[in-house]
Amino acid sequence: MRRGTIRLITVLATAAVTTSVVAGCSTKNQVPSIGYAVDAAVTTYNGASTLGASSGTGAVFGRVLTGFFYTGPDGQQVADTDVGTAKEVPGETQTVQYRLNPDGVYSDGVQTSCDDLVLAWMARSGKHTRTGERGQVPMFDAASTLGYDEIERIDCQPGSKDATVVFRPGKHYLPWRTLFAAAEMMPAHVVAKAVGVPDVVNALQGGDGALITRIADFWNTGWTLAPGALDLARFPSSGPYRLESFSARDGVVLVANDKWWGDAPETKRIVVWPRGTDYAAKSKENALGVIDLGAGSVADLKLDGFDARTVAGRGAEQLVLASDGVFSRVEVRRAFAQCVPRQALFDTLGKAGEPPTHGLGASVLNSRVVQQDSLYYPAVVSGAERYRGADIPAATATLASSGTAQPTVRIGYRSPDARRAQTVSMIAESCRGAGITVLDAGAPDFSPVRLPEGAVDAVLAGTGAAPGPAGSSAGVAAFAALRPGSGLDFGGFANGRYDAITDQLAGEANSTTTLNLLTEAENLLWAQVPSIPLFATPRTIAFGHGMQNGIAGPTQAGTGWNMDRWVLQR
């Protein structure tokens, strides 16, 4: 089914970059290993955790840890019927029946089961908390609880292939296809073994707080990745590839999973070169077959021997602001937004080739939660008018009204990144005129957790604070990043009305009501300024000459969304 889906997307996806195919060329041989350069930061196997979602785990392990759905190249959710089927059951209460493929088995020989769904739900429901420094905090460090917190129960016999997911009465979660997705459904049997229980279903539902704490601790940190020796027993695969090794010298090595029950991958070995790699050197060494990087992020990258194109991504390049420290007063946040040269940043750094007259990448991005090619977008962004460009007199006056004199703003991002360094430089030059000093706090080991820690005042990144591929049509990460209790809310923004709006939007089918709610949400966000959207992140995506089945994926899943279909001939 996935092969057929890829054929269909090849024809229909307007954003796709397809590779040239040389037919009947008997002098070329298939390359046995393809190098894939992507600016995700490999930090964890768990794409559902805050660390995984904010570092880009899904762009690396989407074909290693599969789910009922995956993010397609246009940002849409696509059913992965190799994994199983999911369908809504008619009735007054929203109910979804999940059925895993009878042949589904992890690379370690353990059958896939509904235990994995129960673990995903419990980890992301927000129902398990513990006492923290500022009161109750979630036990599980989940990137988002959206959708999962609407589930009342999952009917699952441990080890079964069937699960019935029942939502709370009166609730209807429209984007339910974003649940139990690729890179986010973790192997429950690994957790069970680590904490010493027969299965996690009974352990999680039994109410033993100490046991649930141990499960949460493993879910949070047990799949952390760092270059070096790995205990591969903790990292079984449910997809066409499995993780073989990870080192600074050899990258993230993925090899064909011989337990995979679907179509075997066309190329048996993929080497992922994540953020921190010297991409220019790898390109010169002829070690790369596919490149998916932020446009302009690598100053000396040569693309000789590649079919390359820069496209507008689904991720929103943005500044995420702290809600305390220098930005504790909303007037300072507004003054900063007024001095940020958004139009100049788009003109200089945000264009993906010649911009279209409308749609994705057409102009400065004026929304945090609505895609530019959405029919709602033109009507919901009126609140951005006062922040269209660098208005230094207005910024100076707003700052004066705040009672804050000559503030200093430290902007952090994952370096090296030439485009983001230039972004900070342009902001610093512009805001200097308003009496705001801007410092470049980029670092190779930067993480967005430095924002709540107080080490920086703003984060420059994509949707969900991801350093590389980001964004989807559903926009779950974008909504979650502005809700308290969400792991992705690094700035600490909290607004009850915004929460109520997004709760209603999740189940709202009426287009007029949706438009009104989205307009209110964006007006509220432009009034409070928890973040400053800049532009749809431009991505440079390139395929080596001789590549077949390469289709650009400027989304949170990255261009590796169909890496199991790649064929490179040289």
MIROGU-249164 format. One line per 4 residues: number of its first residue (from 1); for each residue z, x, y of C-alpha. Coordinates in pm, 1 decimal. Example, Ala and Ser with C-alpha at 12.3 -4.5 7.8 and 13.67 -1.06 7.14 Angstrom:
# residues 2
1) 780.0/1230.0/-450.0  714.0/1367.0/-106.0
END
This chain:
# residues 570
1) 0.0/0.0/0.0  81.8/280.3/240.4  -263.8/432.4/183.8  -421.2/97.8/278.0
5) -195.1/69.0/582.0  -307.2/409.9/700.3  -673.8/310.4/668.2  -607.5/-1.6/876.0
9) -414.0/186.0/1143.0  -688.9/447.5/1161.1  -930.3/176.4/1267.3  -701.9/-28.9/1489.8
13) -457.3/204.8/1664.5  -591.4/266.3/2011.2  -348.1/549.7/2073.4  -445.4/736.5/1760.4
17) -578.6/1088.9/1769.2  -784.6/1134.3/1455.9  -903.7/1458.4/1313.1  -1256.6/1565.9/1247.9
21) -1360.7/1554.1/886.7  -1628.6/1784.5/759.6  -1783.1/1603.0/467.7  -1931.4/1778.3/173.9
25) -1830.4/2126.9/287.3  -1807.3/2312.6/-42.1  -1706.9/2641.2/125.2  -1367.3/2505.7/231.7
29) -1053.7/2492.7/20.3  -747.9/2275.2/62.3  -454.3/2456.8/216.6  -150.2/2422.0/-16.5
33) 108.1/2427.6/265.2  82.7/2279.7/615.8  295.4/2394.6/908.8  418.3/2115.2/1134.3
37) 552.7/2201.3/1481.6  772.3/1927.4/1628.6  1032.6/1958.2/1902.4  1303.2/1764.8/1722.7
41) 1627.6/1955.3/1674.1  1725.7/1963.0/1306.2  2101.2/1906.7/1305.9  2167.7/1646.3/1038.9
45) 2007.2/1458.2/749.9  2162.0/1133.6/875.0  1921.3/971.0/1118.5  2152.1/672.4/1170.9
49) 2429.3/884.9/1319.6  2460.5/962.9/1688.8  2373.2/1325.4/1618.1  2069.4/1229.9/1410.9
53) 1926.5/974.8/1652.9  1977.9/1198.1/1956.9  1824.2/1505.5/1793.5  1516.4/1351.0/1632.8
57) 1603.9/1343.2/1262.8  1360.0/1058.6/1202.5  1065.3/1275.3/1308.1  1147.2/1528.4/1035.4
61) 1283.7/1327.6/743.5  1098.1/995.2/768.3  903.1/1074.1/448.6  1206.6/1219.4/273.8
65) 1455.1/935.1/325.3  1255.2/613.9/315.0  1351.3/260.7/415.5  1214.3/-90.5/398.5
69) 1031.5/-25.1/727.2  908.8/275.2/922.4  786.7/323.6/1278.2  406.4/323.9/1294.7
73) 194.0/522.3/1542.4  195.5/248.4/1805.7  571.7/209.2/1783.7  562.0/-99.3/1565.3
77) 770.9/-158.4/1252.5  560.9/-137.9/934.6  676.9/-253.6/592.3  701.6/21.4/330.4
81) 637.1/-173.9/12.1  674.5/137.8/-200.9  1044.7/113.8/-122.4  1074.9/-259.4/-174.6
85) 1029.0/-595.7/-9.9  1222.0/-778.0/259.6  1166.9/-1138.9/354.9  1351.1/-1403.3/550.5
89) 1476.0/-1699.4/347.9  1433.9/-2041.3/512.7  1760.0/-2203.5/613.9  1998.9/-2279.8/896.3
93) 2167.3/-1939.2/874.3  1946.0/-1632.6/904.8  1921.7/-1472.3/561.6  1702.6/-1184.5/446.7
97) 1637.7/-1108.5/81.8  1588.4/-738.6/5.6  1450.2/-625.0/-328.1  1421.0/-255.5/-404.0
101) 1131.7/-129.1/-615.2  1239.0/-134.1/-982.5  1092.2/215.7/-1018.9  1282.2/353.6/-719.4
105) 1487.2/661.6/-798.8  1629.8/946.8/-596.1  1510.9/1301.1/-659.0  1838.6/1368.2/-841.9
109) 1760.7/1093.6/-1094.0  1997.0/827.0/-955.9  1843.1/483.0/-909.2  1807.0/343.7/-558.9
113) 2033.8/41.9/-520.9  2173.9/-215.2/-282.2  2475.9/15.5/-245.1  2266.8/200.9/14.2
117) 2230.1/-116.7/222.2  2601.9/-190.1/208.9  2681.7/164.1/322.9  2430.9/135.7/610.4
121) 2577.9/-198.1/719.2  2940.1/-88.7/701.5  2867.0/234.8/887.6  2684.7/55.9/1167.9
125) 2868.8/-275.0/1192.5  3136.0/-141.0/1428.4  3401.9/-326.3/1231.1  3591.0/-16.5/1115.0
129) 3790.3/153.3/1391.5  4069.0/404.4/1435.1  4297.9/503.9/1719.7  4147.7/754.8/1963.5
133) 4253.2/907.7/2293.8  4136.6/599.1/2484.4  4225.9/329.3/2234.4  4034.4/209.4/1931.6
137) 3712.3/394.7/1852.4  3460.6/348.3/1568.4  3535.1/534.9/1245.3  3164.5/581.0/1184.9
141) 2980.1/775.9/1455.4  2678.4/545.1/1446.0  2398.7/575.3/1700.2  2383.9/198.9/1737.7
145) 2540.2/-115.0/1594.0  2267.4/-349.4/1721.9  2169.3/-599.7/1454.2  2413.7/-468.3/1198.1
149) 2702.9/-614.9/1397.9  2541.7/-957.9/1355.3  2557.9/-941.0/973.8  2838.5/-1145.1/819.5
153) 2801.8/-1019.6/462.6  2573.3/-853.8/210.0  2571.3/-994.8/-140.2  2528.3/-690.0/-363.2
157) 2638.1/-611.7/-716.4  2695.2/-233.6/-726.2  2390.9/-60.1/-872.7  2167.8/-368.5/-834.7
161) 1817.4/-362.6/-691.3  1876.2/-688.7/-502.5  2068.3/-759.6/-183.3  2103.0/-1075.4/20.7
165) 2186.2/-1010.3/385.4  2348.8/-1308.2/558.2  2386.3/-1309.0/936.8  2668.5/-1477.8/1123.1
169) 2631.1/-1853.3/1179.2  2457.4/-1934.6/1503.4  2302.8/-1588.4/1530.2  1939.7/-1495.1/1480.6
173) 1843.4/-1131.2/1515.2  1469.8/-1128.0/1587.6  1406.7/-751.6/1541.8  1561.3/-753.6/1191.3
177) 1279.1/-529.9/1070.2  1443.8/-240.5/1254.1  1733.9/-257.1/1006.5  1752.7/-46.6/687.3
181) 1463.7/168.5/806.1  1330.7/515.6/722.9  1562.6/813.9/783.4  1855.0/573.3/830.5
185) 1935.4/452.8/475.9  2159.6/720.7/330.7  2228.4/782.5/-41.5  2548.3/591.6/-116.2
189) 2596.2/762.5/-451.9  2638.2/1097.7/-276.0  2919.7/952.3/-67.2  3082.1/793.8/-372.2
193) 3085.8/1127.3/-553.1  3215.3/1314.6/-247.9  3514.6/1082.9/-201.0  3575.2/1024.3/-572.2
197) 3501.6/655.1/-622.4  3271.1/478.6/-871.4  3073.4/309.2/-593.4  3096.9/255.7/-217.4
201) 3049.9/-121.6/-232.6  3392.5/-196.2/-373.4  3547.2/96.7/-183.4  3423.2/-28.6/154.3
205) 3504.3/-392.6/87.2  3846.1/-323.2/-63.8  4022.5/-273.3/268.2  4185.2/61.1/185.5
209) 4197.7/220.1/531.2  4257.3/574.4/405.9  3963.7/551.8/165.9  3732.1/405.4/429.3
213) 3834.6/688.1/662.6  3728.5/944.9/400.2  3396.1/765.4/356.4  3343.2/760.9/732.7
217) 3430.4/1128.7/765.3  3167.7/1219.8/507.9  2908.5/986.3/663.9  2971.5/1151.5/1001.0
221) 2961.1/1518.1/895.7  2873.6/1548.8/526.7  2500.4/1567.5/592.4  2515.4/1818.6/879.2
225) 2236.1/2074.6/861.3  2227.2/2433.8/977.7  1991.4/2718.2/879.8  2116.3/2890.0/565.7
229) 2222.0/2802.8/213.0  2237.7/2428.0/144.5  2416.7/2231.0/-124.0  2101.4/2043.1/-219.9
233) 2303.3/1799.3/-431.4  2405.6/1637.8/-101.2  2046.2/1589.8/13.3  1854.8/1390.9/-251.3
237) 1527.2/1231.2/-149.4  1400.2/874.9/-180.6  1051.1/959.9/-54.8  738.6/1157.3/-142.4
241) 895.8/1482.5/-18.3  1234.4/1638.2/-77.9  1422.5/1903.5/116.8  1394.7/2243.2/-51.2
245) 1538.9/2481.5/208.7  1612.9/2538.5/576.5  1622.4/2877.1/744.5  1545.9/3022.2/1085.4
249) 1278.6/3244.4/933.1  1106.3/2993.4/704.3  1168.8/2661.2/881.6  1249.2/2330.9/711.2
253) 1063.7/2339.4/380.3  970.0/2004.7/228.2  811.0/1994.8/-117.7  665.7/1717.2/-330.7
257) 932.7/1502.5/-496.1  839.9/1475.4/-864.4  1059.5/1164.3/-898.3  862.0/975.1/-632.8
261) 716.1/657.9/-779.8  446.0/594.8/-518.5  122.0/781.9/-446.9  183.1/1155.0/-477.1
265) 159.8/1347.4/-147.2  -183.5/1496.1/-83.2  -33.9/1832.2/17.0  253.9/1958.7/-194.5
269) 437.4/2153.5/75.3  508.6/2086.3/443.3  693.1/2340.5/656.8  854.5/2180.1/961.9
273) 909.5/2413.2/1255.6  1173.3/2239.6/1474.3  1291.9/2296.5/1830.2  1400.5/2656.9/1874.1
277) 1087.8/2791.9/1703.8  860.3/3033.5/1886.3  568.2/2791.7/1866.8  325.9/3022.8/2044.3
281) 393.2/3298.8/1790.6  353.4/3059.7/1496.7  23.1/2939.6/1637.4  -103.3/3297.3/1667.8
285) 4.1/3361.2/1307.6  -212.0/3066.0/1196.5  105.9/2912.2/1052.7  53.5/2568.3/1207.5
289) -170.3/2283.2/1101.3  -14.8/2004.2/1309.8  150.8/2027.4/1653.1  354.1/1749.4/1818.3
293) 530.9/1875.8/2130.9  622.9/1756.8/2475.9  324.1/1826.0/2700.9  374.5/2140.5/2905.0
297) 700.3/2227.3/2731.8  562.1/2553.2/2586.7  403.3/2750.1/2868.7  203.6/3000.0/2662.2
301) 93.3/2781.2/2371.6  -272.4/2835.7/2277.4  -455.7/2556.8/2096.5  -764.0/2747.2/1981.6
305) -866.1/2612.5/1643.8  -711.3/2269.6/1706.6  -835.6/1926.8/1804.4  -579.0/1846.4/2073.1
309) -504.6/1559.9/2305.8  -218.2/1468.0/2537.8  -103.8/1108.1/2505.3  165.7/895.1/2669.7
313) 463.9/860.7/2438.8  686.0/563.4/2366.8  988.4/762.0/2479.5  1107.4/729.5/2839.7
317) 1157.9/1065.0/3011.6  1474.5/998.9/3206.0  1793.0/1127.5/3360.9  2106.8/987.6/3197.5
321) 2393.9/999.5/3447.3  2765.5/1031.2/3382.8  2982.3/739.4/3493.5  3264.0/966.1/3605.6
325) 3299.7/1299.3/3783.4  3051.6/1348.4/4065.4  2883.4/1018.2/3971.8  3199.4/807.5/3952.8
329) 3090.5/621.3/4267.8  2776.2/409.9/4242.1  2671.8/513.2/4594.0  2637.1/874.5/4477.9
333) 2423.2/764.0/4184.1  2204.8/562.3/4422.1  2173.8/851.3/4666.0  2068.5/1081.0/4383.9
337) 1810.1/828.4/4262.2  1670.9/805.3/4615.9  1622.7/1181.2/4644.0  1467.1/1230.6/4297.7
341) 1091.2/1267.0/4362.8  980.0/1026.7/4090.8  623.1/986.2/4213.1  574.2/1361.4/4255.5
345) 723.3/1425.0/3911.4  478.5/1181.4/3756.0  183.6/1323.8/3948.2  272.0/1682.5/3853.7
349) 431.4/1656.5/3508.9  406.7/1302.7/3375.4  37.0/1234.1/3342.5  -123.2/1234.9/2999.6
353) -474.5/1320.4/3110.5  -638.4/1068.8/3341.3  -392.1/777.0/3366.1  -516.6/428.2/3277.7
357) -517.2/163.3/3548.9  -231.8/-15.2/3373.6  -23.8/13.7/3059.2  155.0/303.5/2895.1
361) 149.1/614.6/3111.4  -29.9/446.5/3403.1  227.3/534.6/3667.6  589.3/613.6/3738.1
365) 812.0/442.8/3480.8  1026.4/175.1/3644.6  1205.1/31.0/3342.0  1451.3/166.5/3090.4
369) 1412.5/-104.9/2826.0  1061.8/-251.7/2869.9  747.8/-65.0/2765.1  478.5/-25.4/3031.9
373) 218.3/-199.5/2815.7  441.9/-503.8/2766.8  327.7/-826.4/2929.1  675.0/-852.1/3081.1
377) 669.1/-512.2/3250.8  496.5/-593.1/3585.5  734.9/-878.0/3655.8  1065.7/-711.3/3569.9
381) 1056.0/-391.0/3773.2  1096.1/-511.6/4131.7  1440.1/-351.7/4149.9  1279.7/-7.1/4141.8
385) 1102.7/-46.1/4476.4  1368.9/137.3/4679.1  1349.7/433.7/4440.1  974.6/486.3/4422.0
389) 975.9/833.8/4574.9  1195.3/1088.9/4745.6  1338.9/906.8/5046.7  1557.4/1177.8/5197.2
393) 1679.5/983.3/5504.7  1782.3/691.1/5281.2  1950.2/924.7/5030.6  2137.6/1099.3/5313.3
397) 2262.6/769.3/5452.2  2364.2/636.6/5110.5  2549.8/956.8/5029.9  2733.9/940.3/5363.4
401) 2850.1/587.2/5282.2  3000.7/715.0/4956.9  3244.4/948.2/5126.6  3131.8/1229.9/4897.5
405) 3028.1/1545.9/5077.8  2770.8/1789.7/4937.8  2799.3/1699.9/4568.0  2670.1/1932.2/4296.3
409) 2477.2/1783.9/4000.8  2438.7/1986.1/3680.5  2137.7/1872.6/3474.9  2141.9/1963.8/3106.2
413) 1855.9/1966.7/2855.6  1757.2/2148.8/2538.6  1584.4/2471.9/2638.9  1348.9/2646.9/2641.2
417) 1134.6/2371.6/2785.6  897.7/2470.9/3064.8  825.0/2114.7/3177.0  1188.1/2013.2/3197.5
421) 1278.8/2334.5/3376.7  1013.0/2251.3/3635.6  1144.9/1893.3/3654.3  1491.9/2018.8/3745.2
425) 1343.4/2262.5/3995.7  1149.3/1987.9/4172.8  1453.9/1761.8/4183.1  1666.2/2044.1/4323.2
429) 1412.6/2117.1/4597.6  1389.2/1751.4/4697.5  1760.2/1663.5/4683.9  1862.1/1972.0/4879.8
433) 1741.0/1790.8/5190.5  1991.1/1510.8/5127.6  2283.9/1748.7/5085.1  2288.4/1730.5/4704.4
437) 2287.0/2059.1/4512.7  2118.3/2045.6/4172.8  2182.6/2312.1/3908.7  1979.2/2381.8/3595.6
441) 2220.2/2358.6/3298.5  1960.8/2378.2/3023.9  2066.0/2567.1/2710.3  1916.8/2638.6/2364.8
445) 2214.0/2472.3/2196.6  2243.1/2186.4/2444.3  2358.7/1853.9/2307.3  2398.0/1528.4/2503.3
449) 2764.4/1516.2/2399.6  2818.4/1766.6/2680.3  2780.2/1475.2/2921.2  3092.6/1283.6/2809.8
453) 3269.4/1617.9/2772.5  3215.8/1679.9/3145.4  3016.3/2000.3/3101.2  2713.7/1847.4/3279.8
457) 2658.8/1552.6/3513.5  2319.4/1437.9/3385.8  2102.6/1476.3/3077.3  1725.2/1516.4/3102.7
461) 1572.2/1385.8/2780.2  1378.7/1105.2/2617.9  1500.9/765.3/2499.3  1839.0/793.2/2328.9
465) 1876.5/1144.5/2477.6  1634.8/1279.7/2215.2  1485.9/1622.7/2298.5  1155.4/1550.6/2122.9
469) 982.6/1241.5/1974.8  1143.5/918.2/2094.1  1087.6/550.5/2154.4  949.0/248.1/1972.5
473) 811.0/-93.8/2057.6  1134.1/-261.2/1950.9  1334.4/-43.4/2191.6  1660.2/-61.8/1996.1
477) 1765.4/289.1/2099.2  1687.3/212.3/2464.8  1909.2/-96.7/2464.3  2186.8/73.9/2266.2
481) 2200.4/370.4/2503.2  2347.4/145.3/2773.4  2607.3/-39.7/2568.1  2971.2/68.6/2535.0
485) 3075.8/155.2/2180.7  2727.3/280.3/2098.9  2705.1/644.8/2003.0  2400.5/679.2/2227.0
489) 2587.6/565.7/2540.6  2651.6/925.8/2645.1  2694.6/832.2/3010.4  2975.1/588.1/2935.2
493) 2802.3/294.1/3105.8  2976.1/-38.6/3052.2  2876.8/-372.5/3201.2  2973.6/-703.5/3043.5
497) 2682.0/-893.5/3190.4  2430.8/-638.9/3058.8  2587.7/-667.6/2712.6  2560.6/-1046.7/2724.6
501) 2195.8/-1026.5/2833.3  2099.6/-790.5/2552.6  2288.8/-1001.4/2298.0  2090.2/-1305.6/2406.1
505) 1760.2/-1115.6/2411.9  1808.1/-1013.9/2048.1  1772.5/-1375.3/1941.1  1560.8/-1520.7/2221.0
509) 1217.5/-1653.5/2121.8  1130.7/-1834.0/2447.8  905.2/-1612.5/2660.8  1015.3/-1757.8/2995.2
513) 1382.1/-1706.9/2916.5  1305.2/-1356.1/2789.1  1127.1/-1271.3/3114.4  1419.0/-1395.5/3321.9
517) 1671.4/-1202.8/3114.0  1472.7/-879.3/3125.1  1430.8/-911.8/3501.9  1802.8/-964.9/3547.3
521) 1879.7/-668.7/3321.2  1653.6/-429.9/3511.2  1780.0/-548.9/3850.7  2134.9/-490.1/3730.0
525) 2047.7/-141.0/3603.4  1876.0/-44.2/3927.7  2185.0/-165.0/4116.2  2424.2/35.3/3897.9
529) 2191.5/334.1/3822.3  2336.1/454.5/3489.8  2006.4/636.5/3436.9  1685.4/713.8/3624.2
533) 1355.9/659.2/3438.1  1081.3/901.7/3534.7  769.5/852.7/3319.8  647.4/782.6/2967.9
537) 693.3/1122.8/2807.4  353.0/1288.3/2760.5  306.3/1441.0/2415.2  52.3/1705.9/2319.2
541) -59.6/1633.7/1963.9  -300.5/1868.1/1790.4  -452.6/1891.2/1444.2  -601.0/2209.0/1303.9
545) -974.1/2211.7/1242.9  -1032.6/2079.3/893.8  -741.8/1833.1/898.7  -791.5/1492.1/740.5
549) -576.6/1180.3/785.2  -400.1/1311.9/1093.6  -298.0/1022.7/1321.8  -88.3/1082.9/1630.8
553) 253.6/920.0/1640.2  400.4/951.9/1992.5  714.3/763.2/1886.4  1057.1/832.5/1744.0
557) 895.5/889.6/1401.9  665.3/1160.1/1536.6  321.8/1248.2/1407.6  475.4/1327.5/1068.6
561) 502.7/954.8/1000.9  222.4/989.6/741.7  253.1/1356.6/647.3  218.1/1270.4/279.0
565) -149.1/1184.0/347.8  -235.3/1506.6/530.1  -510.1/1728.8/390.5  -606.4/2055.6/560.6
569) -919.1/2239.5/453.4  -1007.4/2589.3/564.0
END
